[in-house]
Structure formats: C-alpha cells, structure tokens
Amino acid sequence: MDLQILALVRFAYPGLGGFQTEHSTVAARQAHLWAPERMEARLRTLEHVCLRTLAEQTDGGFRTLIVTGDALPEPWRSRLHALVASVDGAEVVHHPPENPRDAMERIVAARVDPDGPPVVQFRQDDDDGVGLRFVERVRRTAGQCRALHAQHGRLCIDFPVGYAYAPGPLRVHRTFRHHLGVAHALMLAPSIRRTAVHFPHHRVGHLMPTVTLPDAPMWLRGIGGNDSDTSAQARALAPPTTEERADLERRFGLDLGALA
C-alpha cells in the first residue's frame, strides 16, 4: 500500500512542555538535556538501539526525522550528524525551542504531501527500538485495514509485546503493554495536521479504532534514562537468557556486545 511513513525521534530537544520533569526556562532545559554525561549515554543508545533498528528495516520506504535543538552545541552536533548520515532516509532537524507538539506539527507538515496517500507516523525516544519487520508489517496491516481507515480518517496499529531493557550490563524483561507508545503506528488522513505526539498513547484507544498484533515482540524500551517513571519496570529486569539473547539479535538486529 502506498503510504507516507515517518519515524519521529526526539533527541535532546529543549522545548518547554510535554515532560513529566519540567524546567522554568529554555536555558535550564538545555543545561539538563545537554549535560556531557547524559549526552554520551543518549548518543550510545541512539546509535546501538534506535538508529540500528531503523537502519535495518526490511521495508526501507520511510523517512526518519531526528528532531533536536537549533542551538545544539559541539561536539554533540557533529557526532549526531555523523551517526544519522549512515542511515538511509534519515534527517537531522534543528528546530528552535517551542512546545514539542507545536514543533512536531510544523516539522511534519513541511514534509507531508496533503494531497498524497495516507500518512503513517510512529514515534520513539532515542533509547527505543522496533523490530526489523515493523515497517513491513505496518504497511501490510494498513492495506488490510484500508476500509476502516477510510471510514474514520485515523487508525492505530499497535504491537503490544516487547522488551524493556537497560544496557551495560544488559538486563531485559519481556512483557505485554497495550499502547506503550513504541511500535505504535498512527495512520492518519494526509489533511490532518496533528501528529503522533498529539495523541496521548495511553488514550489512543478512546480516540480512534485500533488494531492489535500481539504475535511477536516488536519493541524495545530503554529503562532508567528517560522522563517517565520506570522504577517498577526496572525491578523486573534480569540478565537475558540464551533464548532472549537470540531473540534480540534476530528480531532487532542488536549487537549485544556493543550494548554491554
């Protein structure tokens, strides 16, 4: 099925609003997000999880937008561009600070044809990842649900099975989470200006029809390094079994040595 598919990745974007941990000024947000120790960690997960799983998709017919601040300093700016340059269809977008929803609306609107085919968007943090067949399966499912989308103008395709993880040394927990927000694609009419970040993932079942595909692990979610409270999930993490290691390598293309 012909689609306009966008992967939306927010990388240390210092907009105000949309976070559980807030700051009173853009400068305070930048100081927090761009602290050297934090940036080193986020660049590592961006490279070895987020971009790696996007670069090796079996269906490459999509674009990746890495959204960051327009004032991102060196050496992070050059290192970010070097990582993204190796991923086909990926673009670093330097955007001035504003509400993240407003920012993403402007960024996506400039890259979508409003008269073109339906738009599919999926969002993830820089330490999240998706299965290597994610885009392929989303495209196939969208085709199977063409009539449902045509009736409503919006549709969610959700994969609820995946792995929470923490790197170095690697610990994981395979689990089931409806509408976690990762491996969670929204199919929207091209005239809709709202983006995947406008629809709260935990409420999407109240906002549009949803199709759930629970047959295989399709997401990776980093634990302990983002804005959400993941303390309960962290307690469930354990070293991966032999079977889990094979699953992470085969389904997600991970280099477990690099993650360690």
C-alpha positions in Angstrom: 0.0 0.0 0.0 1.3 3.5 -0.9 1.9 5.4 2.3 3.8 8.4 3.6 5.7 6.8 6.5 7.6 8.9 9.1 9.6 7.8 12.1 9.7 10.7 14.6 12.6 10.7 17.1 13.1 13.4 19.6 16.8 13.8 20.6 17.5 16.2 23.4 15.1 18.7 22.0 14.8 21.6 24.6 11.2 22.6 24.1 9.1 23.5 27.1 6.0 21.4 28.0 5.3 17.8 27.3 7.6 16.4 30.0 6.9 15.0 33.5 10.1 16.7 34.7 9.7 20.4 33.8 12.0 23.4 33.8 11.2 27.1 34.0 13.4 28.3 31.2 14.8 27.0 27.9 18.3 27.6 29.3 17.6 25.3 32.2 16.2 22.6 29.9 19.2 22.9 27.7 21.6 22.6 30.6 19.8 19.4 31.8 19.5 17.8 28.4 22.9 18.7 27.1 25.0 17.8 30.1 28.0 15.8 28.9 27.4 12.6 30.8 23.8 12.4 29.7 24.7 13.2 26.0 27.3 10.4 26.0 24.7 7.9 27.2 22.0 9.1 24.8 24.3 9.0 21.8 25.2 5.4 22.6 21.6 4.2 22.8 20.7 6.3 19.7 23.4 4.5 17.7 23.1 1.0 19.0 19.3 0.7 19.5 17.2 3.4 17.9 19.1 4.0 14.6 20.3 0.4 14.3 16.8 -1.0 14.3 15.6 1.7 11.9 18.5 1.3 9.5 18.0 -2.5 9.1 14.2 -2.4 8.4 13.1 -5.0 5.8 10.9 -2.2 4.3 13.0 0.9 3.7 10.2 3.0 2.3 10.0 5.5 5.1 11.8 8.7 6.4 13.3 9.2 9.8 13.3 12.7 11.4 15.7 13.2 14.3 14.5 16.4 16.0 16.9 18.4 18.2 17.5 21.9 19.2 18.8 24.6 16.8 21.5 25.6 19.3 22.8 22.1 20.0 26.5 22.7 20.7 29.6 20.8 19.6 30.8 18.2 19.9 27.3 16.7 20.1 26.1 18.4 16.9 28.8 16.8 14.7 28.6 13.5 16.4 24.8 13.4 15.9 25.1 14.2 12.2 27.8 11.6 11.7 25.6 8.9 13.2 22.5 9.9 11.2 24.4 10.1 7.9 24.8 6.4 7.9 21.0 5.8 7.9 19.2 5.9 4.6 16.2 8.3 4.6 17.2 9.9 7.9 17.4 13.6 8.5 18.5 15.7 11.5 16.1 18.6 12.1 17.4 21.5 14.1 14.3 23.3 15.4 14.0 26.3 17.8 12.6 25.7 21.2 8.8 25.7 21.5 6.1 23.4 22.8 7.1 19.9 21.4 3.6 19.3 19.9 3.7 22.6 18.0 7.3 21.9 16.9 6.4 18.5 15.5 3.3 19.8 13.8 5.4 22.3 11.8 8.2 19.8 11.1 5.8 17.1 9.8 3.6 19.5 7.8 6.6 20.7 5.9 7.4 17.1 4.8 4.0 15.6 4.1 2.0 16.0 0.9 -1.5 16.9 2.0 -2.9 15.6 -1.3 -0.9 12.4 -1.2 -1.6 8.9 0.3 -2.3 8.3 4.0 0.4 9.3 6.5 1.7 6.8 8.9 3.7 8.1 11.9 5.5 6.3 14.7 7.4 8.0 17.5 10.2 6.8 19.7 12.7 8.1 22.1 16.4 7.9 21.3 16.8 4.7 23.5 13.8 2.9 22.0 13.8 0.5 19.1 11.5 -1.5 16.8 11.6 -5.0 15.3 13.3 -5.2 11.9 9.9 -6.1 10.3 8.0 -3.3 11.9 7.6 -1.0 8.9 6.9 -4.0 6.6 4.1 -5.3 8.9 2.6 -1.8 9.4 2.4 -1.3 5.7 0.7 -4.7 5.2 -1.7 -4.2 8.1 -2.6 -0.7 6.8 -3.5 -2.3 3.5 -5.7 -4.9 5.2 -7.5 -2.1 7.1 -7.9 0.3 4.2 -11.7 0.5 4.6 -11.6 1.1 8.3 -9.2 3.9 7.9 -11.2 5.4 5.1 -14.3 5.5 7.3 -12.6 7.1 10.3 -9.6 9.0 8.8 -7.4 7.7 11.6 -6.3 4.3 12.8 -3.7 2.9 15.3 -1.7 -0.2 14.6 -0.2 -1.4 17.9 2.3 -4.2 18.7 2.0 -4.8 22.5 4.7 -7.4 23.0 8.3 -6.3 23.5 11.3 -5.9 25.8 12.1 -3.4 28.4 15.9 -3.2 28.8 18.8 -1.4 30.4 22.3 -1.6 28.8 25.7 -2.2 30.3 25.5 -4.9 31.6 22.4 -5.8 29.6 19.2 -6.6 31.5 15.8 -7.2 30.0 12.2 -8.1 30.7 9.9 -9.4 28.0 6.4 -8.0 28.7 3.0 -7.1 27.2 1.9 -3.5 27.2 -1.1 -2.1 25.3 -0.4 1.2 23.6 3.0 1.7 25.2 3.9 4.3 22.5 6.7 2.3 20.9 6.0 0.1 17.9 2.7 2.0 17.9 1.9 3.5 14.4 -0.8 6.0 13.7 -2.4 6.0 10.2 -3.8 9.5 9.5 -5.5 11.2 6.6 -2.9 13.5 5.0 -5.1 16.6 5.7 -4.8 16.0 9.5 -2.1 18.4 10.9 -1.9 16.8 14.3 0.9 14.3 14.6 1.7 11.2 16.5 2.8 13.3 19.5 -0.6 15.0 19.7 -2.4 11.7 20.5 -1.5 10.5 24.0 -0.5 6.9 23.5 -2.3 5.7 26.7 -5.6 7.2 25.5 -5.4 6.4 21.8 -8.0 3.6 22.2 -10.5 6.3 23.1 -9.6 8.5 20.1 -9.6 6.1 17.1 -10.0 2.5 16.1 -7.1 0.3 17.0 -5.7 -2.9 15.6 -3.5 -5.0 18.0 -1.0 -7.5 16.7 0.3 -9.5 19.7 2.0 -12.4 17.9 5.7 -11.4 18.2 8.0 -9.0 20.2 8.2 -5.7 18.2 9.5 -3.0 20.6 12.5 -2.2 22.8 12.1 0.4 25.6 15.0 1.8 27.5 14.5 1.9 31.3 16.0 4.4 33.6 17.3 7.1 31.2 14.1 8.9 30.2 11.5 11.2 31.6 8.9 8.5 32.6 8.7 6.8 36.0 10.0 3.3 35.1 11.1 2.2 38.6 8.6 -0.7 38.7 9.8 -2.0 35.3 13.4 -1.7 36.4 12.8 -4.1 39.3 11.7 -6.8 36.7 14.9 -6.6 34.7 17.3 -9.6 34.7 20.2 -10.8 32.5 18.8 -12.2 29.3 18.5 -15.9 28.8 20.1 -17.7 25.9 16.7 -17.7 24.1 16.2 -14.0 24.8 19.7 -13.1 23.5 18.9 -14.9 20.3 15.6 -13.2 20.0 17.2 -9.7 20.5 19.8 -10.4 17.8 17.4 -12.0 15.3 14.3 -9.8 15.7 16.0 -6.5 16.4 19.5 -6.9 14.8 21.2 -5.8 18.1 24.9 -6.1 18.7 24.7 -7.3 22.3 28.4 -6.8 22.8 28.1 -3.1 22.0 25.1 -2.8 24.3 27.2 -4.3 27.2 
